[in-house]
């Protein structure tokens, strides 16, 4: 945790909206502390329109069975 991204809870309360805008704009995380100990982390949310590979892969046939009938071993 970088000390530049940590902020005491009292300061977070006073600057909350500006910090939320900064997190959204830069993607940086902000750690909120109480008495010098981390208690919360503000992180950017993943956009809903972010590309995904779900549903783009198709399986054809048996993917775990052997591909050869017999193995030929050199001895």
Secondary structure as GFF3:
##gff-version 3
##sequence-region A 1 75
A	DSSP	three_ten_helix	3	5	.	.	.	ID=ss1
A	DSSP	beta_strand	6	8	.	.	.	ID=ss2
A	DSSP	alpha_helix	9	26	.	.	.	ID=ss3
A	DSSP	beta_strand	30	34	.	.	.	ID=ss4
A	DSSP	beta_strand	37	42	.	.	.	ID=ss5
###
